[in-house]
């Protein structure tokens, strides 16, 4: 029997794997220790690489934090867009799936901590504020387009600018992710459902 061997990775594939391993090590350490307490050496030790490997991929630690959040935001945007696409024009299905997604996503403590760490870093370092605002603007733009599409599916006019509805969703998501961790009683509440049903004028049966 001929033993099959795995094809060797290309140089580009190896570089991409190294970069992703460094990102994953940083994600774990940022979550466990906090951004400020995590060192570049610590990230390298956790991932099993030299500091030279780190600087071949990133200029500094803040770049790592931003990329981790950009990756998650991309996943978040694609997931929510897919929910709407899968609904096939069925507003009720799209909305219910969206509520379930929000509820489930609240339990992602790693992303919540990373987001809070980025906010704190921006508050402490004015040079980081522009980067933070750009990331938030991208997220707001996505949610605004998503909300606009949902109003078209619902066949009603929005009560106010869709960007405000989008900001409400972003703020609610950020707050609930923390609040539910600190107060288990909030698990019985469903603020996403209440907010979305109010905005889209859905009466409770």
C-alpha positions in Angstrom: 0.0 0.0 0.0 1.4 3.3 -1.1 1.6 5.8 1.8 0.1 9.1 0.8 1.9 12.2 1.8 0.3 15.6 2.3 1.3 18.1 -0.4 3.8 20.7 0.9 2.4 24.1 1.6 3.5 26.9 -0.7 5.5 29.8 0.7 2.4 32.0 0.6 0.3 29.3 2.4 2.9 29.0 5.1 3.0 32.8 5.6 -0.7 32.9 5.8 -0.8 30.1 8.4 1.9 31.8 10.5 -0.1 35.0 10.4 -3.3 33.3 11.5 -1.5 31.4 14.2 -0.2 34.7 15.6 -3.6 36.2 15.4 -5.2 33.2 17.3 -2.5 33.4 20.0 -3.1 37.1 20.4 -6.9 36.6 20.6 -6.5 34.1 23.5 -4.1 36.4 25.4 -6.0 39.6 24.8 -9.1 37.8 26.1 -7.4 36.2 29.1 -4.9 39.0 30.1 -6.2 42.1 28.4 -4.6 44.1 25.5 -2.2 46.2 27.6 -0.9 43.3 29.6 -0.2 41.2 26.6 3.3 41.6 25.1 4.5 40.9 21.6 6.9 38.3 23.1 4.0 36.7 24.8 2.1 36.4 21.6 5.1 34.9 19.9 5.7 32.4 22.7 2.1 31.4 22.7 2.1 30.8 18.9 5.6 29.2 18.9 7.3 31.8 16.6 10.1 34.2 16.9 9.6 38.0 17.2 11.0 38.2 13.7 8.0 36.2 12.4 5.7 38.7 14.2 7.3 41.7 12.6 7.2 40.1 9.2 3.5 40.1 9.5 2.6 43.1 11.7 4.1 46.5 12.5 2.8 46.6 16.1 0.4 45.1 18.5 -2.5 47.4 17.7 -2.5 46.1 14.1 -3.2 42.6 15.5 -6.1 43.9 17.6 -7.6 45.7 14.6 -7.2 42.7 12.3 -8.9 40.3 14.8 -11.9 42.6 15.0 -12.0 43.1 11.2 -12.1 39.4 10.7 -14.9 39.0 13.2 -16.9 42.0 11.7 -16.5 40.4 8.2 -17.8 37.1 9.6 -20.6 38.9 11.3 -21.6 40.9 8.2 -21.5 37.8 5.9 -23.6 35.8 8.4 -26.3 38.3 8.8 -26.5 39.0 5.0 -26.8 35.3 4.5 -29.7 35.2 6.9 -31.6 37.7 4.8 -30.7 36.1 1.5 -31.8 32.7 2.8 -35.2 34.2 3.8 -35.9 34.6 0.1 -38.1 37.7 0.5 -39.9 36.3 3.6 -39.7 39.2 6.1 -40.9 37.2 9.1 -38.3 34.5 8.6 -35.5 37.0 8.0 -36.5 38.9 11.2 -36.8 35.8 13.4 -33.5 34.4 12.1 -31.9 37.8 12.9 -33.2 37.8 16.4 -31.9 34.2 17.0 -28.5 35.3 15.6 -28.3 38.3 17.9 -29.2 36.1 20.9 -26.7 33.5 20.1 -24.0 36.0 19.3 -24.3 37.5 22.8 -22.6 34.5 24.2 -19.3 35.2 22.2 -17.4 36.6 25.2 -14.1 36.6 23.2 -15.4 39.1 20.7 -17.0 41.2 23.4 -13.7 41.5 25.3 -11.8 42.3 22.2 -14.2 45.1 21.3 -14.0 46.5 24.8 -10.2 46.4 24.7 -10.2 48.3 21.5 -12.5 51.0 22.9 -10.3 51.4 26.0 -7.2 51.5 23.8 -8.8 54.3 21.7 -9.7 56.3 24.8 -6.1 56.0 26.1 -4.4 56.6 22.8 -5.7 59.5 20.6 -3.7 58.2 17.6 -5.8 55.1 17.6 -9.1 56.9 17.5 -9.3 57.3 13.7 -8.7 53.6 13.2 -11.4 52.8 15.7 -13.9 55.2 14.1 -13.2 53.9 10.6 -14.0 50.3 11.8 -17.2 51.5 13.5 -18.2 53.5 10.4 -17.8 50.3 8.2 -20.0 48.4 10.6 -22.6 51.2 10.7 -22.7 51.3 6.9 -23.3 47.6 6.7 -26.1 47.6 9.3 -27.7 50.6 7.6 -27.9 48.8 4.3 -29.3 45.7 6.1 -32.0 47.7 7.8 -32.9 49.4 4.6 -33.4 46.1 2.9 -35.5 44.8 5.8 -37.8 47.8 5.5 -38.2 47.1 1.8 -39.1 43.5 2.6 -41.6 44.7 5.2 -43.0 47.2 2.7 -43.2 50.1 5.1 -41.3 53.4 5.5 -38.7 53.6 8.4 -39.8 55.7 11.3 -36.5 57.7 11.1 -33.2 57.5 9.3 -32.0 53.9 8.9 -28.5 54.8 10.1 -30.1 55.6 13.5 -31.8 52.2 13.6 -28.4 50.7 12.7 -26.7 52.5 15.6 -29.4 51.3 17.9 -28.7 47.7 17.0 -24.9 48.2 17.4 -25.3 49.8 20.8 -27.8 47.2 22.0 -25.5 44.4 20.9 -22.5 45.8 22.6 -24.4 46.4 25.9 -26.3 43.1 26.0 -23.2 41.0 25.5 -21.6 42.5 28.6 -24.8 42.8 30.7 -25.8 39.2 30.2 -22.4 38.0 31.4 -22.6 40.1 34.5 -26.3 39.5 35.3 -27.6 36.0 34.4 -31.2 37.2 35.0 -31.0 39.1 31.7 -31.0 35.7 29.9 -34.8 35.7 30.3 -35.2 39.0 28.5 -35.1 39.5 24.8 -34.3 43.1 24.0 -33.3 42.4 20.4 -36.8 41.0 19.7 -38.5 43.9 21.5 -36.4 46.5 19.6 -36.8 45.0 16.2 -40.5 44.4 16.5 -41.0 47.9 17.7 -39.0 49.4 14.8 -40.7 47.2 12.2 -44.2 47.8 13.8 -45.0 44.2 14.6 -47.7 43.7 17.1 -47.4 41.0 19.7 -50.1 38.3 19.4 
